[in-house]
Amino acid sequence: MTSLGAPQEEMRKLTLDTPQKEIHELPLDTSQQTISNPIIPYVGTIHGGLVPGELIVIHGTVPDDADRFQVDLQCGSSIKPRADVAFHFNPRFKRSGCIVCNTLEREKWGWEEITYEMPFGKGKSFEIVIMILKDKFQVTVNKKHLLLYNHRISLEKIDTLGIYGKVQIKTIEFVSKGEMPNDSQLGVPYVGKLDTALRPGCTIAIKGEVNKNPKSFAVNLRTSDSKDIALHLNPRMKNKVFVRNSYIHDSWGEEEKEVANFPFSPGMYFELIIFCDAYQFKVAVNGVHTLEYKHRFKQLEKINIVEVTGDVHLLDVRSW
């Protein structure tokens, strides 16, 4: 295959000819969770490797004169021959800008996956979150889902983080989120009893993946002794509308749809948290607060069932 991806000459400027002494080498073990103000180009060992559920969080700023920068998850740090790059994340600022993702194996680039949504701006700060999943990387920029990239090289081989190009980095953090749900999916439609009767202070956590070609899915909190639904959450993928409602006394109420950012995308992994307080439900997706919904059904203690329907693979449902 011909060499695709970042043009070799540009890449050479960025990495191959970088003098060894300029490369800032720091161990990234879990005890040292944060690296502050690294010198770029930065190459650091990821001690303990990467495991599903881990997050790499990078805060930085794009300089005013930036043409491109890249974050590489590498298999080693060799320069000649160049180490394989399992995940090459490369924002480019020429013309309207794009983000190129690719994999380098045996010094040859694979096929480019290009995203034309550009969340980075010259002179602006950013937060990149790379979530490590069993079969893919999931990238969020500035709290908004950006892209998915399926693994082409196995996770076990990745042991080095490289950051190159025109970028200033304030912090790099490795955040372990603990165990990921295992592959055993829960059947959908899912109906389960809450572990505790609902009351202010209760939390319900739902983990899953949106289907590849989704129309919509729904999460309902309801009673077991009637058809009443206290909270109906219904993300609709085609129109990117997040509907909320209640079904009380055999009729639906008025829909609420306002949301700053529609948080779901086809194929993405999500952790949906519903927190119940005295006056409302608060809903967060992947750690980002998404919406509030004032209680219309007031007898909270009667709400004891959670339902999940529609176009999702359901991995875990918990309440406490």
GURO-305665 format. One line per 2 residues: number of its first residue (from 1); their letters; for each residue y, z, x of N, C-alpha, C. Coordinates in steps of 0.1 Angstrom, whole numbers, plus 5000, padded with zeros to 4 digits. Layout:
NUM = a = Y Z X Y Z X Y Z X  ...
***
This chain:
1 = mt = 4988 5000 5008 5000 5000 5000 5012 5000 5009  5023 4992 5005 5035 4992 5013 5042 5006 5012
3 = sl = 5050 5008 5022 5057 5021 5022 5068 5021 5012  5066 5029 5001 5076 5031 4991 5083 5044 4993
5 = ga = 5090 5049 4982 5097 5062 4983 5109 5061 4991  5113 5072 4997 5125 5072 5005 5124 5062 5017
7 = pq = 5133 5053 5018 5132 5043 5029 5130 5050 5042  5121 5043 5050 5117 5050 5063 5129 5053 5072
9 = ee = 5138 5044 5073 5149 5047 5082 5157 5059 5078  5160 5060 5065 5167 5071 5060 5159 5084 5062
11 = mr = 5146 5083 5060 5138 5094 5062 5138 5099 5076  5138 5088 5085 5137 5091 5099 5150 5099 5103
13 = kl = 5161 5095 5098 5174 5103 5101 5172 5117 5096  5166 5119 5084 5165 5132 5078 5155 5141 5085
15 = tl = 5144 5135 5090 5134 5144 5095 5128 5141 5108  5124 5128 5110 5115 5125 5122 5123 5128 5135
17 = dt = 5136 5125 5135 5143 5127 5147 5151 5140 5148  5148 5149 5138 5155 5162 5139 5149 5170 5151
19 = pq = 5158 5174 5160 5153 5182 5171 5146 5194 5166  5135 5198 5173 5127 5209 5169 5135 5222 5168
21 = ke = 5144 5224 5178 5152 5236 5179 5161 5238 5167  5165 5227 5160 5174 5228 5149 5167 5232 5136
23 = ih = 5154 5231 5136 5147 5235 5124 5145 5250 5123  5150 5255 5112 5150 5270 5110 5136 5274 5104
25 = el = 5129 5281 5112 5115 5285 5108 5115 5300 5104  5111 5302 5091 5110 5316 5086 5098 5318 5078
27 = pl = 5090 5329 5080 5079 5331 5071 5083 5334 5057  5076 5329 5047 5079 5332 5033 5068 5340 5027
29 = dt = 5065 5351 5032 5055 5359 5025 5061 5366 5013  5052 5372 5005 5056 5377 4993 5065 5390 4995
31 = sq = 5063 5397 5006 5071 5408 5008 5086 5404 5011  5087 5392 5017 5101 5387 5019 5103 5376 5008
33 = qt = 5108 5381 4997 5108 5372 4985 5120 5362 4986  5131 5366 4993 5143 5358 4993 5147 5354 5007
35 = is = 5150 5341 5009 5156 5337 5021 5170 5333 5018  5180 5339 5026 5194 5337 5023 5200 5328 5033
37 = np = 5209 5318 5028 5217 5310 5036 5209 5303 5047  5198 5296 5044 5190 5290 5055 5198 5278 5061
39 = ii = 5196 5275 5074 5202 5263 5080 5194 5251 5075  5201 5240 5072 5195 5228 5068 5195 5218 5080
41 = py = 5185 5211 5084 5172 5211 5077 5164 5224 5079  5158 5228 5068 5150 5240 5068 5135 5237 5066
43 = vg = 5127 5243 5075 5113 5241 5073 5107 5255 5074  5100 5260 5064 5094 5274 5064 5080 5274 5059
45 = ti = 5072 5283 5065 5058 5285 5061 5058 5292 5048  5049 5288 5039 5046 5295 5026 5034 5303 5028
47 = hg = 5036 5316 5032 5024 5324 5035 5017 5327 5022  5003 5326 5023 4996 5328 5010 4994 5316 5002
49 = gl = 5001 5305 5005 5000 5293 4997 5007 5294 4984  5004 5284 4975 5010 5284 4962 4999 5285 4952
51 = vp = 5001 5293 4941 4991 5295 4931 4998 5292 4917  4989 5288 4908 4995 5285 4894 5002 5298 4889
53 = ge = 5013 5296 4883 5021 5307 4878 5033 5311 4887  5032 5306 4899 5043 5310 4909 5055 5301 4906
55 = li = 5067 5307 4909 5080 5299 4908 5086 5298 4922  5092 5287 4925 5101 5285 4936 5115 5284 4930
57 = vi = 5124 5293 4933 5137 5292 4928 5147 5290 4939  5155 5279 4938 5164 5275 4949 5178 5274 4943
59 = hg = 5187 5283 4948 5202 5282 4945 5209 5275 4956  5218 5266 4952 5226 5259 4962 5238 5252 4956
61 = tv = 5244 5244 4965 5256 5236 4961 5254 5222 4967  5258 5212 4959 5258 5198 4964 5272 5196 4971
63 = pd = 5273 5192 4984 5286 5189 4990 5293 5177 4983  5306 5176 4985 5314 5165 4979 5309 5152 4985
65 = da = 5305 5152 4997 5301 5139 5004 5286 5136 5003  5279 5143 4994 5264 5141 4994 5261 5127 4990
67 = dr = 5251 5121 4997 5245 5109 4992 5231 5112 4987  5224 5122 4992 5210 5125 4988 5206 5138 4995
69 = fq = 5197 5145 4989 5190 5156 4996 5175 5156 4990  5167 5165 4996 5153 5165 4992 5147 5179 4994
71 = vd = 5138 5182 4985 5130 5194 4986 5115 5189 4987  5108 5193 4998 5095 5188 5000 5085 5199 5001
73 = lq = 5074 5198 4993 5063 5208 4994 5053 5201 5003  5051 5206 5015 5044 5198 5026 5031 5205 5029
75 = cg = 5022 5197 5036 5010 5202 5041 5011 5203 5056  5017 5214 5061 5020 5215 5075 5035 5211 5078
77 = ss = 5038 5212 5091 5052 5208 5095 5052 5198 5106  5041 5191 5108 5041 5182 5119 5051 5171 5117
79 = ik = 5057 5166 5128 5067 5156 5128 5061 5142 5132  5053 5142 5142 5046 5130 5146 5031 5134 5149
81 = pr = 5022 5129 5141 5024 5121 5128 5030 5130 5118  5037 5124 5108 5044 5132 5099 5035 5139 5089
83 = ad = 5037 5152 5086 5029 5159 5077 5029 5153 5063  5018 5154 5056 5017 5149 5042 5027 5157 5033
85 = va = 5033 5150 5024 5042 5157 5014 5036 5156 5000  5031 5168 4995 5025 5168 4982 5035 5165 4971
87 = fh = 5047 5170 4972 5057 5168 4962 5071 5166 4969  5076 5154 4967 5089 5150 4973 5099 5149 4961
89 = fn = 5109 5158 4961 5119 5159 4950 5132 5155 4956  5137 5143 4952 5148 5137 4960 5159 5132 4951
91 = pr = 5169 5140 4948 5181 5136 4941 5189 5126 4950  5193 5115 4944 5202 5105 4951 5214 5102 4943
93 = fk = 5226 5102 4949 5238 5102 4942 5245 5088 4942  5240 5078 4948 5246 5065 4947 5246 5060 4933
95 = rs = 5257 5052 4930 5259 5047 4916 5257 5059 4906  5250 5057 4895 5249 5067 4885 5240 5078 4889
97 = gc = 5232 5076 4899 5223 5087 4904 5210 5087 4897  5200 5092 4905 5186 5093 4899 5179 5104 4908
99 = iv = 5167 5108 4903 5159 5117 4911 5146 5110 4913  5142 5108 4926 5130 5101 4929 5119 5112 4933
101 = cn = 5107 5111 4927 5096 5120 4931 5085 5111 4937  5078 5117 4947 5068 5109 4953 5058 5118 4961
103 = tl = 5048 5112 4967 5039 5119 4975 5036 5110 4988  5037 5117 4999 5034 5110 5012 5021 5114 5017
105 = er = 5012 5104 5019 4998 5107 5025 4996 5098 5036  4992 5104 5048 4989 5096 5060 5001 5087 5063
107 = ek = 5013 5092 5062 5026 5085 5065 5028 5073 5056  5022 5073 5045 5025 5062 5035 5029 5068 5022
109 = wg = 5040 5063 5016 5045 5067 5003 5036 5061 4992  5034 5069 4981 5027 5064 4969 5038 5057 4960
111 = we = 5034 5058 4947 5044 5051 4937 5054 5061 4933  5067 5056 4932 5078 5065 4929 5078 5068 4914
113 = ei = 5081 5080 4911 5084 5084 4897 5099 5088 4896  5106 5080 4889 5121 5081 4889 5126 5086 4876
115 = ty = 5135 5096 4877 5141 5103 4865 5156 5099 4866  5161 5093 4855 5176 5089 4855 5185 5100 4850
117 = em = 5179 5110 4844 5188 5122 4840 5192 5128 4853  5205 5131 4854 5210 5137 4867 5218 5150 4864
119 = pf = 5211 5161 4866 5217 5174 4864 5226 5179 4875  5225 5172 4887 5233 5176 4899 5246 5169 4899
121 = gk = 5256 5176 4904 5269 5170 4905 5275 5173 4919  5283 5164 4925 5289 5167 4938 5299 5178 4936
123 = gk = 5299 5187 4946 5308 5199 4945 5303 5209 4935  5292 5208 4929 5287 5217 4919 5275 5225 4924
125 = sf = 5274 5238 4919 5263 5246 4923 5251 5243 4914  5239 5247 4918 5227 5244 4910 5217 5255 4911
127 = ei = 5208 5255 4902 5196 5263 4903 5184 5254 4900  5175 5252 4910 5162 5245 4908 5151 5255 4906
129 = vi = 5143 5254 4896 5131 5262 4895 5119 5252 4894  5110 5254 4904 5098 5246 4904 5086 5256 4900
131 = mi = 5081 5253 4888 5069 5261 4884 5056 5255 4888  5048 5263 4895 5035 5257 4900 5025 5259 4888
133 = lk = 5019 5248 4884 5009 5248 4874 4996 5243 4880  4985 5245 4873 4972 5241 4878 4971 5226 4881
135 = dk = 4977 5218 4872 4976 5203 4874 4989 5196 4876  5000 5204 4877 5013 5197 4878 5024 5207 4883
137 = fq = 5035 5201 4887 5047 5209 4890 5056 5206 4878  5063 5217 4874 5073 5216 4862 5086 5220 4868
139 = vt = 5096 5211 4867 5109 5214 4873 5120 5216 4863  5127 5227 4864 5139 5230 4856 5151 5230 4865
141 = vn = 5162 5224 4860 5174 5225 4868 5185 5231 4859  5192 5241 4863 5203 5248 4856 5198 5252 4842
143 = kk = 5186 5258 4842 5180 5263 4830 5175 5253 4819  5175 5240 4823 5171 5230 4814 5159 5222 4820
145 = hl = 5149 5220 4812 5137 5213 4816 5141 5199 4821  5136 5195 4833 5139 5182 4838 5127 5172 4839
147 = ll = 5116 5176 4846 5105 5167 4848 5092 5174 4851  5081 5166 4849 5068 5171 4853 5063 5161 4863
149 = yn = 5055 5166 4873 5049 5158 4883 5035 5162 4885  5025 5153 4882 5011 5157 4883 5007 5157 4898
151 = hr = 4998 5167 4901 4994 5169 4915 4986 5156 4919  4990 5151 4931 4982 5140 4938 4975 5146 4950
153 = is = 4980 5157 4955 4973 5164 4966 4970 5178 4961  4959 5184 4965 4955 5197 4959 4964 5208 4964
155 = le = 4967 5217 4955 4976 5228 4958 4973 5236 4971  4959 5237 4973 4955 5245 4985 4960 5240 4998
157 = ki = 4964 5227 4998 4968 5221 5011 4983 5224 5014  4990 5228 5004 5005 5230 5006 5007 5244 5013
159 = dt = 5014 5243 5024 5017 5256 5031 5031 5256 5037  5039 5246 5034 5053 5245 5040 5063 5240 5030
161 = lg = 5075 5246 5030 5086 5241 5022 5096 5235 5032  5100 5223 5029 5111 5216 5037 5123 5213 5028
163 = iy = 5135 5215 5033 5147 5211 5025 5156 5203 5035  5159 5191 5032 5166 5182 5041 5178 5175 5034
165 = gk = 5187 5170 5042 5198 5161 5036 5211 5169 5034  5219 5163 5026 5233 5168 5023 5232 5178 5012
167 = vq = 5230 5191 5016 5229 5202 5006 5232 5215 5013  5238 5224 5005 5239 5238 5010 5231 5247 5002
169 = ik = 5222 5255 5008 5213 5264 5001 5218 5278 5003  5219 5285 4992 5223 5299 4992 5211 5308 4993
171 = ti = 5201 5306 4984 5189 5314 4984 5177 5306 4981  5165 5309 4986 5152 5304 4982 5144 5317 4979
173 = ef = 5138 5317 4967 5130 5328 4962 5116 5323 4958  5106 5331 4962 5093 5328 4957 5089 5340 4947
175 = vs = 5087 5336 4935 5085 5346 4924 5071 5345 4919  5064 5355 4920 5050 5355 4914 5050 5361 4900
177 = kg = 5045 5353 4891 5045 5357 4877 5032 5364 4873  5023 5366 4882 5010 5372 4879 5001 5361 4873
179 = em = 4990 5365 4866 4980 5356 4862 4985 5346 4852  4981 5334 4854 4983 5324 4843 4972 5325 4833
181 = pn = 4974 5321 4821 4963 5321 4811 4952 5311 4816  4940 5315 4814 4929 5306 4819 4928 5293 4810
183 = ds = 4919 5285 4813 4918 5272 4806 4913 5273 4792  4907 5284 4788 4901 5285 4775 4912 5285 4764
185 = ql = 4912 5274 4757 4923 5272 4747 4919 5279 4735  4929 5283 4727 4927 5289 4714 4928 5277 4704
187 = gv = 4920 5277 4694 4920 5266 4685 4933 5266 4677  4938 5253 4674 4950 5251 4666 4945 5243 4654
189 = py = 4949 5247 4642 4958 5258 4638 4951 5271 4641  4960 5280 4646 4956 5294 4650 4962 5304 4640
191 = vg = 4954 5313 4636 4958 5324 4628 4953 5337 4634  4962 5346 4638 4958 5359 4644 4966 5370 4639
193 = kl = 4960 5382 4640 4967 5394 4636 4975 5399 4648  4987 5404 4645 4995 5410 4655 4988 5423 4659
195 = dt = 4990 5426 4672 4984 5438 4678 4990 5451 4672  5002 5450 4667 5009 5461 4661 5017 5457 4650
197 = al = 5019 5465 4640 5028 5461 4628 5042 5459 4634  5049 5449 4628 5062 5445 4634 5072 5456 4631
199 = rp = 5081 5459 4641 5092 5468 4639 5102 5465 4650  5114 5470 4649 5123 5467 4660 5118 5472 4673
201 = gc = 5119 5464 4684 5114 5467 4697 5101 5459 4700  5095 5453 4690 5083 5445 4692 5085 5431 4698
203 = ti = 5076 5427 4706 5076 5414 4713 5064 5406 4710  5065 5393 4708 5054 5384 4706 5055 5373 4716
205 = ai = 5045 5371 4724 5045 5361 4735 5034 5351 4732  5039 5338 4732 5030 5327 4730 5031 5317 4741
207 = kg = 5019 5314 4748 5019 5305 4759 5011 5293 4756  5015 5281 4760 5008 5269 4756 5014 5257 4763
209 = ev = 5009 5245 4760 5014 5233 4765 5017 5224 4753  5028 5217 4753 5031 5207 4743 5022 5195 4746
211 = nk = 5017 5189 4735 5009 5177 4736 5017 5166 4743  5009 5156 4748 5016 5145 4755 5024 5136 4745
213 = np = 5019 5134 4733 5027 5126 4723 5030 5134 4711  5038 5144 4712 5040 5153 4701 5050 5148 4690
215 = ks = 5047 5152 4678 5057 5151 4667 5064 5164 4666  5056 5175 4663 5062 5188 4661 5052 5198 4662
217 = fa = 5056 5211 4663 5047 5222 4661 5054 5233 4654  5047 5244 4650 5053 5255 4643 5047 5268 4646
219 = vn = 5055 5278 4647 5051 5292 4648 5056 5300 4636  5047 5306 4629 5050 5314 4617 5047 5329 4619
221 = lr = 5056 5337 4616 5053 5352 4614 5053 5355 4599  5042 5360 4594 5041 5362 4580 5033 5374 4576
223 = ts = 5032 5376 4563 5024 5388 4558 5010 5383 4554  5001 5393 4554 4987 5389 4550 4985 5390 4535
225 = ds = 4994 5397 4528 4992 5399 4514 5000 5390 4505  5007 5380 4511 5014 5371 4502 5016 5358 4510
227 = kd = 5023 5348 4505 5026 5335 4512 5039 5336 4519  5045 5348 4519 5059 5349 4525 5058 5347 4540
229 = ia = 5068 5339 4545 5069 5336 4560 5083 5342 4564  5083 5352 4572 5095 5359 4576 5103 5350 4586
231 = lh = 5095 5344 4595 5101 5335 4606 5093 5323 4607  5099 5311 4605 5092 5298 4607 5100 5291 4618
233 = ln = 5094 5289 4630 5100 5282 4641 5093 5268 4642  5101 5258 4641 5096 5244 4640 5103 5234 4649
235 = pr = 5099 5234 4662 5105 5223 4671 5100 5209 4667  5109 5200 4665 5106 5186 4662 5110 5177 4673
237 = mk = 5099 5172 4680 5102 5165 4693 5109 5152 4691  5106 5144 4681 5112 5130 4680 5127 5131 4679
239 = nk = 5132 5140 4671 5147 5141 4669 5153 5153 4678  5145 5160 4685 5149 5171 4693 5157 5181 4684
241 = vf = 5151 5185 4673 5157 5194 4664 5148 5207 4663  5154 5218 4664 5146 5231 4664 5150 5238 4651
243 = vr = 5141 5236 4641 5143 5242 4628 5138 5256 4627  5146 5265 4620 5142 5278 4617 5144 5281 4602
245 = ns = 5135 5288 4596 5136 5290 4582 5127 5302 4578  5128 5306 4565 5119 5316 4559 5114 5311 4546
247 = yi = 5102 5315 4542 5096 5311 4529 5094 5324 4522  5102 5327 4512 5102 5339 4504 5102 5336 4489
249 = hd = 5093 5343 4482 5091 5341 4467 5089 5327 4464  5080 5320 4471 5075 5307 4468 5086 5296 4470
251 = sw = 5096 5299 4479 5106 5288 4482 5112 5290 4496  5114 5278 4502 5121 5278 4515 5136 5281 4513
253 = ge = 5141 5288 4523 5156 5290 4523 5163 5279 4530  5175 5282 4535 5183 5272 4541 5179 5271 4556
255 = ee = 5177 5258 4561 5173 5256 4575 5185 5259 4585  5181 5265 4596 5191 5267 4607 5186 5258 4618
257 = ke = 5195 5250 4624 5191 5240 4634 5199 5241 4647  5210 5248 4647 5219 5248 4659 5212 5253 4671
259 = va = 5213 5246 4682 5207 5252 4695 5215 5245 4706  5218 5252 4717 5226 5246 4728 5218 5235 4735
261 = nf = 5205 5238 4738 5196 5228 4745 5183 5229 4738  5178 5217 4735 5164 5216 4729 5154 5219 4740
263 = pf = 5146 5230 4739 5139 5235 4751 5125 5228 4754  5120 5220 4745 5107 5215 4747 5106 5200 4751
265 = sp = 5096 5196 4758 5094 5182 4762 5079 5179 4762  5075 5167 4760 5060 5163 4759 5054 5168 4772
267 = gm = 5042 5174 4771 5034 5178 4783 5038 5191 4790  5049 5197 4786 5054 5208 4793 5047 5221 4790
269 = yf = 5045 5230 4800 5040 5243 4797 5052 5252 4792  5049 5261 4783 5060 5270 4778 5054 5284 4776
271 = el = 5064 5293 4777 5062 5307 4773 5073 5310 4763  5069 5312 4750 5078 5314 4739 5078 5329 4736
273 = ii = 5089 5336 4738 5090 5350 4735 5098 5352 4723  5093 5360 4713 5100 5364 4701 5102 5379 4702
275 = fc = 5114 5383 4703 5117 5398 4703 5124 5401 4690  5118 5412 4684 5123 5417 4671 5133 5428 4673
277 = da = 5145 5427 4669 5153 5439 4668 5157 5443 4654  5166 5452 4652 5168 5458 4639 5174 5447 4629
279 = yq = 5182 5438 4634 5189 5429 4625 5184 5414 4626  5177 5411 4637 5173 5397 4639 5162 5395 4649
281 = fk = 5156 5383 4649 5147 5379 4660 5155 5372 4671  5151 5374 4683 5157 5367 4695 5146 5359 4701
283 = va = 5148 5346 4704 5138 5337 4709 5142 5332 4722  5133 5333 4732 5135 5327 4745 5124 5318 4749
285 = vn = 5127 5307 4756 5116 5297 4761 5117 5297 4776  5106 5300 4782 5105 5299 4797 5117 5307 4803
287 = gv = 5119 5319 4797 5129 5328 4803 5143 5326 4800  5146 5315 4792 5160 5312 4788 5162 5315 4773
289 = ht = 5172 5323 4770 5175 5327 4756 5179 5314 4749  5172 5312 4737 5174 5299 4730 5181 5301 4717
291 = le = 5178 5312 4709 5183 5313 4696 5182 5327 4691  5189 5330 4680 5188 5342 4672 5186 5339 4658
293 = yk = 5179 5347 4650 5176 5344 4636 5177 5357 4628  5187 5359 4620 5189 5371 4613 5178 5373 4603
295 = hr = 5173 5386 4601 5162 5389 4592 5166 5385 4578  5158 5377 4571 5159 5374 4557 5148 5382 4549
297 = fk = 5137 5384 4556 5126 5392 4550 5127 5405 4556  5131 5415 4548 5135 5428 4553 5123 5438 4556
299 = ql = 5112 5436 4549 5101 5446 4551 5093 5442 4563  5099 5445 4575 5093 5441 4588 5079 5446 4589
301 = ek = 5076 5458 4585 5062 5464 4587 5051 5456 4580  5055 5448 4570 5045 5440 4563 5041 5427 4571
303 = in = 5049 5424 4581 5046 5412 4589 5035 5415 4599  5024 5409 4597 5012 5413 4606 5004 5401 4610
305 = iv = 5009 5388 4607 5001 5376 4610 5010 5367 4618  5004 5361 4629 5011 5350 4636 5002 5337 4635
307 = ev = 5009 5326 4631 5002 5313 4630 5009 5303 4639  5000 5295 4645 5005 5284 4653 4999 5271 4649
309 = tg = 5007 5261 4645 5001 5248 4640 5008 5237 4648  5002 5225 4647 5008 5213 4652 5004 5209 4666
311 = dv = 5013 5201 4673 5009 5194 4685 5011 5202 4698  5002 5213 4699 5002 5221 4711 4988 5224 4715
313 = hl = 4986 5226 4728 4974 5233 4733 4978 5248 4734  4972 5256 4728 4975 5271 4728 4967 5278 4738
315 = ld = 4973 5286 4747 4966 5292 4758 4965 5307 4756  4975 5313 4750 4975 5328 4749 4985 5332 4738
317 = vr = 4981 5343 4730 4990 5349 4721 4989 5364 4722  5000 5371 4724 5000 5385 4726 5012 5392 4719
319 = sw = 5010 5404 4715 5021 5412 4710 5021 5426 4714  5032 5432 4716 5032 5446 4720 5045 5453 4715
***
